[in-house]
Amino acid sequence: MPFVQVYMLEGRTEAQKKAMYEKMTQVLVETLGVPQQNVRIWVHDMPKENWSIAGVSAKDLGR
């Protein structure tokens, strides 16, 4: 049973996440030959102030 964790900055829409779930699931089904119902995806929406790039928060960088 594949279990995928995705870390990304907050701000994506529900529709974007749904599209990602569908495409990632399809890739795993095709490449690993696992049943679709066995794929698990966990998204970690990270607050922008909790993510740093080169010592500056993503929020302060305007990301």
C-alpha atoms as an extended CHARMM CRD file, in Angstrom:
* protein
*
        63  EXT
         1         1  MET       CA              0.0000000000        0.0000000000        0.0000000000  PROA      1               0.0000000000
         2         2  PRO       CA              1.7480000000        3.2100000000       -1.1410000000  PROA      2               0.0000000000
         3         3  PHE       CA              1.5910000000        6.0810000000        1.3320000000  PROA      3               0.0000000000
         4         4  VAL       CA              2.6660000000        9.4600000000       -0.0600000000  PROA      4               0.0000000000
         5         5  GLN       CA              3.2550000000       12.5600000000        2.0470000000  PROA      5               0.0000000000
         6         6  VAL       CA              3.2490000000       15.9630000000        0.3500000000  PROA      6               0.0000000000
         7         7  TYR       CA              4.5810000000       19.0470000000        2.1090000000  PROA      7               0.0000000000
         8         8  MET       CA              3.6240000000       22.3360000000        0.5020000000  PROA      8               0.0000000000
         9         9  LEU       CA              2.8930000000       25.9080000000        1.4000000000  PROA      9               0.0000000000
        10        10  GLU       CA             -0.6880000000       26.7020000000        2.2330000000  PROA      10              0.0000000000
        11        11  GLY       CA             -2.8660000000       28.4470000000       -0.3170000000  PROA      11              0.0000000000
        12        12  ARG       CA             -3.8330000000       25.8180000000       -2.8850000000  PROA      12              0.0000000000
        13        13  THR       CA             -7.5310000000       25.4800000000       -3.6340000000  PROA      13              0.0000000000
        14        14  GLU       CA             -9.5330000000       22.3660000000       -2.9130000000  PROA      14              0.0000000000
        15        15  ALA       CA             -9.8940000000       21.8530000000       -6.6740000000  PROA      15              0.0000000000
        16        16  GLN       CA             -6.1020000000       21.9460000000       -7.1230000000  PROA      16              0.0000000000
        17        17  LYS       CA             -5.6230000000       19.3940000000       -4.3620000000  PROA      17              0.0000000000
        18        18  LYS       CA             -8.2810000000       17.0990000000       -5.8230000000  PROA      18              0.0000000000
        19        19  ALA       CA             -6.5690000000       17.2390000000       -9.2160000000  PROA      19              0.0000000000
        20        20  MET       CA             -3.2350000000       16.4180000000       -7.5750000000  PROA      20              0.0000000000
        21        21  TYR       CA             -4.7470000000       13.4490000000       -5.7000000000  PROA      21              0.0000000000
        22        22  GLU       CA             -6.1870000000       12.0400000000       -8.9170000000  PROA      22              0.0000000000
        23        23  LYS       CA             -2.9870000000       12.4330000000      -10.9460000000  PROA      23              0.0000000000
        24        24  MET       CA             -0.6610000000       11.1690000000       -8.2270000000  PROA      24              0.0000000000
        25        25  THR       CA             -2.9110000000        8.1670000000       -7.6660000000  PROA      25              0.0000000000
        26        26  GLN       CA             -2.9540000000        7.3760000000      -11.3720000000  PROA      26              0.0000000000
        27        27  VAL       CA              0.8500000000        7.5560000000      -11.5750000000  PROA      27              0.0000000000
        28        28  LEU       CA              1.2090000000        5.1290000000       -8.6690000000  PROA      28              0.0000000000
        29        29  VAL       CA             -1.3490000000        2.7390000000      -10.1550000000  PROA      29              0.0000000000
        30        30  GLU       CA              0.4320000000        2.7860000000      -13.5300000000  PROA      30              0.0000000000
        31        31  THR       CA              4.0220000000        2.6020000000      -12.2930000000  PROA      31              0.0000000000
        32        32  LEU       CA              3.6560000000        0.2800000000       -9.2970000000  PROA      32              0.0000000000
        33        33  GLY       CA              0.7030000000       -1.7920000000      -10.4600000000  PROA      33              0.0000000000
        34        34  VAL       CA             -1.1820000000       -1.2990000000       -7.2020000000  PROA      34              0.0000000000
        35        35  PRO       CA             -4.9670000000       -1.0880000000       -6.9290000000  PROA      35              0.0000000000
        36        36  GLN       CA             -6.2470000000        2.4800000000       -6.8510000000  PROA      36              0.0000000000
        37        37  GLN       CA             -8.0770000000        1.8810000000       -3.5700000000  PROA      37              0.0000000000
        38        38  ASN       CA             -4.7470000000        1.0750000000       -1.8740000000  PROA      38              0.0000000000
        39        39  VAL       CA             -3.1520000000        4.4760000000       -2.5480000000  PROA      39              0.0000000000
        40        40  ARG       CA             -2.9870000000        6.9130000000        0.3780000000  PROA      40              0.0000000000
        41        41  ILE       CA             -1.9380000000       10.5670000000        0.0980000000  PROA      41              0.0000000000
        42        42  TRP       CA             -1.4270000000       12.8980000000        3.0390000000  PROA      42              0.0000000000
        43        43  VAL       CA             -1.0100000000       16.6350000000        2.4080000000  PROA      43              0.0000000000
        44        44  HSD       CA              0.7400000000       18.8050000000        4.9660000000  PROA      44              0.0000000000
        45        45  ASP       CA             -0.3220000000       22.4110000000        4.3270000000  PROA      45              0.0000000000
        46        46  MET       CA              2.4540000000       24.4160000000        5.8930000000  PROA      46              0.0000000000
        47        47  PRO       CA              1.7570000000       27.9650000000        7.0950000000  PROA      47              0.0000000000
        48        48  LYS       CA              4.0030000000       30.3260000000        5.1680000000  PROA      48              0.0000000000
        49        49  GLU       CA              5.4960000000       31.7280000000        8.3570000000  PROA      49              0.0000000000
        50        50  ASN       CA              6.6110000000       28.1780000000        9.2940000000  PROA      50              0.0000000000
        51        51  TRP       CA              8.6470000000       27.6730000000        6.1100000000  PROA      51              0.0000000000
        52        52  SER       CA             12.0130000000       29.3510000000        5.6170000000  PROA      52              0.0000000000
        53        53  ILE       CA             14.0990000000       29.8440000000        2.5000000000  PROA      53              0.0000000000
        54        54  ALA       CA             17.6430000000       31.1550000000        2.9930000000  PROA      54              0.0000000000
        55        55  GLY       CA             16.7960000000       32.3330000000        6.5020000000  PROA      55              0.0000000000
        56        56  VAL       CA             13.6650000000       34.2690000000        5.5400000000  PROA      56              0.0000000000
        57        57  SER       CA             10.1100000000       33.0410000000        5.9850000000  PROA      57              0.0000000000
        58        58  ALA       CA              8.1310000000       32.2840000000        2.8450000000  PROA      58              0.0000000000
        59        59  LYS       CA              5.5390000000       34.7540000000        4.0920000000  PROA      59              0.0000000000
        60        60  ASP       CA              8.1250000000       37.5580000000        4.2090000000  PROA      60              0.0000000000
        61        61  LEU       CA              9.3520000000       36.5280000000        0.7600000000  PROA      61              0.0000000000
        62        62  GLY       CA              5.8170000000       36.8710000000       -0.6070000000  PROA      62              0.0000000000
        63        63  ARG       CA              5.5620000000       33.2450000000       -1.6440000000  PROA      63              0.0000000000
